[in-house]
Amino acid sequence: MKTLFKKAVISILSWEARMVLKKYKPKIVGVTGSVGKTSTKDAIYTVLSAKFKTRKSQKSFNSEFGVPLTILGLPNGWNNPFIWLLNIIEGFLFFVLPFKYPEWLVLEIGADMPGDIKKITEWVKPDVSVITRFGDVPVHVEFFPSIEDLINEKGHLARALKPDGTLILNNDDKRVIAFGESDLHKKITYGREFGAQVHATDERIAYKKYENSELEFPEGINFKINHAGTSIPAYVHETLGYQHMYPILAATAVGISQGMNLVEISEALENHQSPKGRMRLIAGNRDTLIVDDTYNSSPVAAHAALEALTELKLAGRKIAVLGDMMELGDYSIDEHKKIGEAAAKTVDLFVAVGIRMRGAAEAALDAQMDEMSVMQFDTSVEAAQFLEKIIKPGDIVLIKGSQSMRMERAVEEIMRHPEHAEDLLVRQDKQWIAKK
């Protein structure tokens, strides 16, 4: 019954969303990839909303449910059939009655299973398609015959682009750049490596003194955005990791595609913050700093998170608390081993959480990491209880894992102001809190 109800709701909401697009004719930015979709979507919204009436996908509304809900401006009904029925009624009114509708929609479009993006792009035709990054082993590959099949599925967003549309591509990922081989569309590339049309230079970590302390901790990233011989300064607030320059660069490319100049874009991005749970810096107990990367995890994102710790100048230790990476299928064992090897080279203390991360712990020990520096726990709460006992002033604690590992619970246990968890952490709505 639940499956039939779900299919019926998806069918009705998708039809209503089509009618709304047909009636109001908004321009659409579609964002896909395996890494950085949500951060990129949010940065694009920040840029476009400075000049246009814009709506974005809330949180990670990127599925057959999420995309119609964003187009219709409706909430997730979770398991409440009455909310879904109300959504259907409101969706019907949107195309029957006149409303002020956004000029732009910024839609995150994901693929959990084969055919997901193909179905959506049969009726969503972007004016701008943004492809972020795949990495060697993309997340969700477990449900596809091969990596190539997953990438081909993501490619439907590029192929669905309107004839006069613009393709925005990450120049630092060869698999992404391959989508630009056709001359059918205008293209703008972005990245950190030489050759991108919108590229970053002069990146460095900014530091500040902790409140009521002489200890210094990172507070964000400074860099320059360069395009067509012009440069502007940029800053990623309260976030660690050079990978978080990519969403800013992608958003800049989208702004340029719509006639915005670098000064306008820079002003729009001045107060932009990365989404919750994406390498966000949060004050921890006992003059420590937490790097909250708990939204989700994948091999490429986990390696990037560890890499972000390598050049930090700290008074204390580097601690990595890493939970299982899900949906990797046959690649799971090898990819967890690689994470363990990377942790052994990067951190002073490695805390592995979950069954799959046991392989990472073994790999860290095989890489000559001291036994006292590798700890294993089954749950995020157990790991947090251990952390609460051993953290010291000056320590920085990276916490990361796939959604189902609920690693945000570990952050809440050791953050300085847990009363602000609802404002700072991911998965704080009632439905998530109720899940065990």
Solvent accessible surface area in square Angstrom, and as a share of the most:
residue,aa,sasa,rsa
1,M,185,0.83
2,K,176,0.75
3,T,84,0.49
4,L,123,0.61
5,F,71,0.29
6,K,93,0.39
7,K,128,0.54
8,A,47,0.36
9,V,3,0.02
10,I,24,0.12
11,S,70,0.45
12,I,69,0.35
13,L,1,0.00
14,S,16,0.10
15,W,124,0.43
16,E,3,0.01
17,A,0,0.00
18,R,108,0.39
19,M,53,0.24
20,V,0,0.00
21,L,21,0.10
22,K,143,0.61
23,K,85,0.36
24,Y,49,0.19
25,K,154,0.65
26,P,10,0.06
27,K,97,0.41
28,I,6,0.03
29,V,0,0.00
30,G,0,0.00
31,V,0,0.00
32,T,0,0.00
33,G,0,0.00
34,S,8,0.05
35,V,31,0.18
36,G,33,0.32
37,K,22,0.09
38,T,9,0.05
39,S,7,0.04
40,T,3,0.02
41,K,1,0.01
42,D,17,0.09
43,A,0,0.00
44,I,0,0.00
45,Y,67,0.25
46,T,29,0.17
47,V,0,0.00
48,L,0,0.00
49,S,46,0.30
50,A,66,0.51
51,K,101,0.43
52,F,45,0.19
53,K,104,0.44
54,T,18,0.10
55,R,54,0.20
56,K,46,0.20
57,S,0,0.00
58,Q,101,0.45
59,K,137,0.58
60,S,29,0.19
61,F,33,0.14
62,N,29,0.15
63,S,44,0.28
64,E,71,0.32
65,F,42,0.18
66,G,3,0.03
67,V,0,0.00
68,P,1,0.01
69,L,3,0.01
70,T,6,0.03
71,I,0,0.00
72,L,1,0.01
73,G,41,0.39
74,L,11,0.05
75,P,81,0.51
76,N,51,0.26
77,G,0,0.00
78,W,72,0.25
79,N,144,0.74
80,N,61,0.32
81,P,62,0.39
82,F,157,0.65
83,I,61,0.31
84,W,15,0.05
85,L,88,0.44
86,L,97,0.48
87,N,2,0.01
88,I,30,0.15
89,I,102,0.52
90,E,67,0.30
91,G,0,0.00
92,F,97,0.40
93,L,70,0.35
94,F,34,0.14
95,F,41,0.17
96,V,75,0.43
97,L,82,0.41
98,P,119,0.75
99,F,89,0.37
100,K,190,0.81
101,Y,24,0.09
102,P,11,0.07
103,E,92,0.41
104,W,6,0.02
105,L,0,0.00
106,V,0,0.00
107,L,0,0.00
108,E,2,0.01
109,I,0,0.00
110,G,7,0.07
111,A,1,0.01
112,D,66,0.34
113,M,96,0.43
114,P,68,0.43
115,G,18,0.17
116,D,35,0.18
117,I,0,0.00
118,K,104,0.44
119,K,118,0.50
120,I,6,0.03
121,T,8,0.05
122,E,107,0.48
123,W,34,0.12
124,V,0,0.00
125,K,86,0.36
126,P,0,0.00
127,D,22,0.11
128,V,0,0.00
129,S,0,0.00
130,V,0,0.00
131,I,0,0.00
132,T,5,0.03
133,R,76,0.28
134,F,0,0.00
135,G,13,0.13
136,D,119,0.62
137,V,9,0.05
138,P,0,0.00
139,V,13,0.08
140,H,29,0.13
141,V,5,0.03
142,E,83,0.37
143,F,79,0.33
144,F,16,0.07
145,P,115,0.72
146,S,36,0.23
147,I,15,0.08
148,E,108,0.49
149,D,59,0.31
150,L,0,0.00
151,I,19,0.10
152,N,79,0.41
153,E,12,0.05
154,K,1,0.00
155,G,0,0.00
156,H,36,0.16
157,L,0,0.00
158,A,8,0.06
159,R,127,0.46
160,A,11,0.08
161,L,10,0.05
162,K,66,0.28
163,P,122,0.77
164,D,108,0.56
165,G,3,0.03
166,T,7,0.04
167,L,7,0.04
168,I,0,0.00
169,L,1,0.01
170,N,2,0.01
171,N,38,0.19
172,D,37,0.19
173,D,14,0.07
174,K,183,0.78
175,R,82,0.30
176,V,0,0.00
177,I,56,0.28
178,A,47,0.36
179,F,39,0.16
180,G,12,0.11
181,E,141,0.63
182,S,54,0.35
183,D,133,0.69
184,L,140,0.70
185,H,37,0.16
186,K,127,0.54
187,K,60,0.26
188,I,19,0.10
189,T,20,0.12
190,Y,2,0.01
191,G,0,0.00
192,R,85,0.31
193,E,102,0.46
194,F,208,0.87
195,G,51,0.49
196,A,7,0.06
197,Q,83,0.37
198,V,0,0.00
199,H,57,0.25
200,A,5,0.04
201,T,47,0.28
202,D,93,0.48
203,E,48,0.22
204,R,142,0.52
205,I,21,0.10
206,A,10,0.08
207,Y,62,0.24
208,K,107,0.45
209,K,113,0.48
210,Y,17,0.07
211,E,96,0.43
212,N,155,0.79
213,S,24,0.16
214,E,137,0.62
215,L,39,0.19
216,E,90,0.40
217,F,4,0.02
218,P,3,0.02
219,E,49,0.22
220,G,0,0.00
221,I,0,0.00
222,N,37,0.19
223,F,6,0.02
224,K,91,0.38
225,I,1,0.00
226,N,19,0.10
227,H,42,0.19
228,A,91,0.71
229,G,90,0.86
230,T,71,0.41
231,S,61,0.39
232,I,12,0.06
233,P,105,0.66
234,A,18,0.14
235,Y,61,0.23
236,V,4,0.03
237,H,44,0.20
238,E,78,0.35
239,T,0,0.00
240,L,1,0.00
241,G,4,0.04
242,Y,38,0.14
243,Q,39,0.17
244,H,16,0.07
245,M,0,0.00
246,Y,35,0.13
247,P,10,0.06
248,I,9,0.05
249,L,0,0.00
250,A,0,0.00
251,A,0,0.00
252,T,0,0.00
253,A,0,0.00
254,V,0,0.00
255,G,0,0.00
256,I,34,0.17
257,S,29,0.19
258,Q,45,0.20
259,G,62,0.60
260,M,8,0.04
261,N,83,0.43
262,L,14,0.07
263,V,93,0.53
264,E,61,0.28
265,I,0,0.00
266,S,29,0.19
267,E,112,0.50
268,A,19,0.15
269,L,12,0.06
270,E,111,0.50
271,N,127,0.65
272,H,21,0.10
273,Q,76,0.34
274,S,8,0.05
275,P,17,0.11
276,K,78,0.33
277,G,1,0.01
278,R,31,0.11
279,M,1,0.00
280,R,23,0.08
281,L,20,0.10
282,I,11,0.06
283,A,29,0.22
284,G,0,0.00
285,N,37,0.19
286,R,109,0.40
287,D,35,0.18
288,T,0,0.00
289,L,10,0.05
290,I,0,0.00
291,V,0,0.00
292,D,0,0.00
293,D,10,0.05
294,T,0,0.00
295,Y,45,0.17
296,N,44,0.22
297,S,5,0.03
298,S,5,0.03
299,P,5,0.03
300,V,17,0.10
301,A,22,0.17
302,A,1,0.01
303,H,62,0.28
304,A,16,0.13
305,A,0,0.00
306,L,3,0.01
307,E,118,0.53
308,A,12,0.09
309,L,0,0.00
310,T,75,0.43
311,E,95,0.42
312,L,12,0.06
313,K,158,0.67
314,L,40,0.20
315,A,82,0.63
316,G,27,0.26
317,R,65,0.24
318,K,33,0.14
319,I,0,0.00
320,A,0,0.00
321,V,0,0.00
322,L,3,0.01
323,G,1,0.01
324,D,3,0.01
325,M,2,0.01
326,M,43,0.19
327,E,55,0.25
328,L,2,0.01
329,G,31,0.30
330,D,150,0.78
331,Y,84,0.32
332,S,20,0.13
333,I,130,0.66
334,D,81,0.42
335,E,11,0.05
336,H,2,0.01
337,K,96,0.41
338,K,95,0.40
339,I,0,0.00
340,G,0,0.00
341,E,78,0.35
342,A,21,0.16
343,A,0,0.00
344,A,24,0.19
345,K,176,0.75
346,T,23,0.13
347,V,11,0.06
348,D,75,0.39
349,L,12,0.06
350,F,0,0.00
351,V,0,0.00
352,A,1,0.01
353,V,0,0.00
354,G,4,0.04
355,I,123,0.63
356,R,103,0.38
357,M,1,0.01
358,R,108,0.39
359,G,24,0.23
360,A,0,0.00
361,A,0,0.00
362,E,104,0.47
363,A,8,0.06
364,A,0,0.00
365,L,61,0.31
366,D,112,0.58
367,A,44,0.34
368,Q,158,0.70
369,M,20,0.09
370,D,86,0.44
371,E,135,0.61
372,M,158,0.71
373,S,24,0.15
374,V,12,0.07
375,M,58,0.26
376,Q,88,0.39
377,F,45,0.19
378,D,81,0.42
379,T,62,0.36
380,S,4,0.03
381,V,56,0.32
382,E,72,0.32
383,A,0,0.00
384,A,0,0.00
385,Q,99,0.44
386,F,39,0.16
387,L,0,0.00
388,E,57,0.25
389,K,161,0.68
390,I,45,0.23
391,I,3,0.01
392,K,119,0.51
393,P,80,0.50
394,G,1,0.01
395,D,1,0.01
396,I,0,0.00
397,V,0,0.00
398,L,0,0.00
399,I,0,0.00
400,K,5,0.02
401,G,0,0.00
402,S,4,0.03
403,Q,54,0.24
404,S,74,0.48
405,M,26,0.12
406,R,16,0.06
407,M,0,0.00
408,E,2,0.01
409,R,64,0.23
410,A,0,0.00
411,V,0,0.00
412,E,65,0.29
413,E,86,0.38
414,I,0,0.00
415,M,2,0.01
416,R,59,0.22
417,H,74,0.33
418,P,63,0.40
419,E,121,0.54
420,H,84,0.37
421,A,6,0.05
422,E,125,0.56
423,D,102,0.53
424,L,53,0.26
425,L,2,0.01
426,V,12,0.07
427,R,20,0.07
428,Q,34,0.15
429,D,43,0.22
430,K,175,0.74
431,Q,74,0.33
432,W,52,0.18
433,I,98,0.50
434,A,81,0.63
435,K,97,0.41
436,K,225,0.95
